Amino acid sequence: MLTLTKILSLFVYPMSLGLCLIALSLWGQLRGNRAAAGLLTFLALGVFYVPSTQFGVDTFAAPLEARYPAFAPEELPNADAIVVLGGGIEAEGKFGRWGDLNEASDRILLGAELWHSKKAPRVIVSGGGTQGPISEAARMRDVLIRLGIPTDAIMLENASLTTQENAKKVAQLTGVSGQHILLVTSSLHMRRALALFTTQGFTVTAAPADHRVHKYPHAIPGWMPTVEHMTTSTAAIHEWVGFWVHDLLGRFQPADEQQVASDE
């Protein structure tokens, strides 16, 4: 599902922006403007290089993660529910019982750990299906059951395709009325997700997972480009764009205020 956030992100992702600059450089060469072509090529190399280094990660990702450090379960308060957002598992289910877990699957494991720590009586898994008939929420439920959580303690929200829809549909599922939730998602994603769930009337405590910024020196020198750094920087850029888009569109207002604004 294409959204404004995803469309705008495509234009500023390092890979797509760098390729656009290279295309413009080639066009400049064909037009005989070598100076402009050289400048565009230099900019493209910078766009590729900076996000793929530790400096890029520190610039784009570290400020987001610094807001939401990891917590041990005993440091978090009790709540009415644990809400685990999709993104940690592939919905297709083609790689066997555990093979569909991806780099963000920490959120599923943390959700299970919080339930076993008796932080809330139920776990709500939220995420629709974008890769076939089985929703992401259903796949997460299957993993949680294997991790020892009974079926009757798990609630499914399996229709949402965006973070905003996660918040709205979980609110519809629970009836909200000021419920306190432990929100489990990747630390990079937490700022935007927390704001959207708060907008729906929840009292939210962040339970971040999947921290990607290394606290200690990496085995590879920070100036050396890596795919891991590029992936982390790109994910962070997506979150910055997403937060700004939601903020500009007024989606962080309380839900009743949004309704009034839309009626005017």
C-alpha positions in Angstrom: 0.0 0.0 0.0 1.6 3.3 -1.2 1.2 6.1 1.3 2.6 9.7 1.2 5.3 8.7 3.7 6.4 5.8 1.5 6.3 7.9 -1.7 8.3 10.7 -0.2 10.8 8.3 1.4 11.6 6.8 -2.0 12.9 10.1 -3.2 15.2 10.6 -0.2 16.4 7.0 0.3 20.1 7.0 -0.3 20.0 4.4 -3.1 17.2 6.0 -5.0 18.5 9.5 -4.5 22.0 8.5 -5.5 20.7 6.8 -8.7 18.7 9.9 -9.6 21.8 12.0 -9.2 23.8 9.6 -11.5 21.0 9.7 -14.1 21.1 13.5 -14.0 24.9 13.4 -14.3 24.7 11.2 -17.4 22.1 13.6 -18.9 24.5 16.5 -18.2 27.3 14.6 -19.9 25.1 14.1 -23.0 24.3 17.8 -22.9 28.0 18.6 -22.8 27.9 20.2 -19.4 30.8 18.4 -17.8 31.1 20.6 -14.8 27.5 20.0 -13.7 27.9 16.3 -14.5 31.0 16.1 -12.3 29.3 17.8 -9.4 26.3 15.5 -9.6 28.5 12.5 -9.7 30.4 13.7 -6.6 27.1 14.3 -4.8 25.9 10.8 -5.8 29.0 9.3 -4.3 28.5 11.2 -1.1 24.8 10.1 -0.9 26.0 6.5 -1.3 28.9 6.8 1.0 27.8 8.8 4.1 24.7 6.7 5.1 26.7 3.5 4.7 29.2 4.5 7.4 29.1 4.7 11.2 28.9 8.5 10.8 25.6 8.1 8.8 24.2 5.8 11.4 25.1 8.2 14.2 23.5 11.1 12.2 20.3 9.5 11.2 19.6 6.6 13.5 21.2 7.4 16.8 19.0 10.4 17.7 15.9 8.2 17.3 17.2 5.3 19.3 18.6 7.5 22.1 15.0 8.5 23.0 14.1 4.8 23.6 16.8 2.7 25.2 16.2 -0.9 26.0 14.4 -1.8 29.3 14.4 -5.0 31.3 10.8 -6.2 31.9 11.0 -5.5 35.6 11.7 -1.9 34.8 8.4 -1.5 33.0 5.0 -0.9 34.7 2.1 -3.3 34.5 -0.5 -2.5 31.8 -3.9 -3.5 30.4 -2.3 -5.0 27.2 0.9 -5.6 25.3 0.7 -4.4 21.7 3.2 -5.8 19.3 3.4 -4.2 15.9 4.1 -6.1 12.7 7.4 -6.0 10.9 9.3 -8.7 12.6 8.1 -11.6 10.5 7.3 -12.3 6.8 3.6 -13.1 6.3 4.1 -15.7 3.5 5.3 -18.4 5.8 7.3 -20.2 3.1 10.5 -20.8 5.1 9.1 -23.1 7.8 8.2 -22.6 11.5 10.9 -20.1 12.4 12.6 -19.2 9.1 10.3 -16.2 8.5 11.6 -14.2 11.4 13.6 -11.2 10.2 16.0 -8.7 11.8 13.1 -6.9 13.6 11.8 -10.1 15.2 13.1 -8.9 18.6 9.7 -7.3 19.0 7.9 -10.6 19.0 10.3 -12.1 21.5 10.0 -9.1 23.8 6.3 -9.2 23.6 6.4 -12.9 24.8 8.9 -12.0 27.5 6.7 -9.2 28.8 3.6 -11.5 29.0 5.6 -14.2 30.8 6.8 -11.5 33.2 3.0 -10.9 33.9 3.2 -7.3 32.7 -0.3 -7.6 31.1 -2.9 -10.3 30.8 -3.1 -10.2 27.0 -1.0 -9.6 23.9 -2.4 -7.8 20.9 -0.6 -8.4 17.6 -1.2 -5.9 14.9 -0.5 -6.2 11.2 -2.3 -7.1 8.0 -1.3 -9.3 5.1 0.6 -7.8 2.2 2.1 -11.0 0.9 -0.7 -13.5 0.6 -3.8 -14.7 2.4 -2.2 -15.1 5.9 -1.9 -11.8 7.8 1.3 -10.8 9.6 -0.7 -10.8 12.9 -1.7 -14.4 12.4 1.9 -15.4 11.8 3.0 -13.5 14.9 0.3 -15.3 16.9 1.6 -18.7 15.8 5.1 -17.8 17.0 3.8 -16.5 20.3 1.9 -19.7 20.9 5.1 -21.7 20.3 6.7 -19.4 22.9 4.2 -20.6 25.5 1.4 -17.9 25.3 -2.1 -19.5 25.3 -4.4 -18.7 22.4 -7.0 -17.0 24.6 -4.4 -14.5 25.8 -3.7 -13.3 22.2 -5.9 -10.8 20.3 -5.5 -10.3 16.5 -5.7 -7.0 14.6 -5.1 -8.3 11.1 -6.4 -5.6 8.8 -3.9 -2.7 9.2 -1.3 -1.9 6.5 0.3 1.3 8.0 1.3 2.4 11.5 -1.6 4.9 11.6 -4.0 2.0 10.8 -2.3 -0.1 13.5 -3.2 2.6 16.0 -6.8 3.2 14.7 -7.7 -0.5 14.4 -6.3 -1.5 17.8 -8.3 1.3 19.3 -11.4 -0.1 17.6 -10.6 -3.6 18.8 -10.1 -2.6 22.4 -12.5 0.3 22.8 -9.6 2.3 24.3 -11.2 4.3 27.1 -7.8 5.3 28.4 -6.3 1.9 28.5 -2.7 1.6 29.4 -0.6 -0.4 26.8 3.0 -1.5 26.6 3.8 -0.7 22.9 6.4 -3.0 21.4 8.1 -2.1 18.2 11.6 -1.3 16.9 13.3 1.6 18.6 13.7 3.5 15.3 9.9 3.2 14.8 8.9 4.0 18.4 8.7 7.8 18.2 6.1 7.8 15.4 4.2 4.8 16.6 3.9 6.1 20.2 2.6 9.5 18.9 0.0 7.8 16.8 -1.2 5.4 19.6 -1.3 8.3 22.0 -3.5 10.2 19.5 -6.0 7.4 19.7 -6.5 7.9 23.5 -4.1 5.2 24.8 -1.8 5.7 27.7 1.4 4.4 26.2 4.6 3.1 27.7 7.3 2.4 25.2 8.8 -1.1 25.2 11.4 -0.7 22.4 13.1 -3.6 20.7 15.5 -4.2 17.8 18.2 -1.6 18.7 20.6 -1.2 15.8 23.1 1.4 16.9 26.1 -0.2 18.3 27.3 1.0 21.7 30.7 -0.4 21.3 33.3 -0.2 18.5 32.4 -2.3 15.5 34.7 -4.9 14.1 34.8 -3.0 10.9 36.2 0.6 11.0 33.5 3.2 11.1 34.6 5.0 7.9 34.3 1.8 5.9 30.9 1.5 4.1 28.8 -1.6 4.9 25.4 -2.8 3.9 24.3 -3.0 7.6 25.0 0.7 8.0 23.2 1.6 4.8 20.2 -0.5 5.9 20.0 1.2 9.3 20.4 4.7 7.9 17.7 4.1 5.3 15.3 2.8 7.9 16.0 5.8 10.1 15.4 8.2 7.1 12.1 6.5 6.5 11.1 7.2 10.1 12.2 10.9 10.0 10.1 11.4 6.9 7.1 9.5 8.3 7.1 11.6 11.5 7.4 14.9 9.6 4.5 13.9 7.2 2.2 12.8 10.1 3.1 16.0 12.0 2.4 18.3 8.9 -0.9 16.5 8.2 -2.0 17.0 11.9 -2.3 13.2 12.5 -0.8 13.6 16.0 -3.9 15.5 17.2 -6.4 13.6 19.5 -8.8 11.6 17.3 -11.8 13.7 18.2 -10.0 16.9 17.2 -9.1 15.3 13.9 -12.7 14.6 13.3 -13.7 18.2 14.0 -11.0 19.4 11.6 -12.1 17.1 8.8 -15.7 18.3 9.3 -14.8 22.0 8.9 
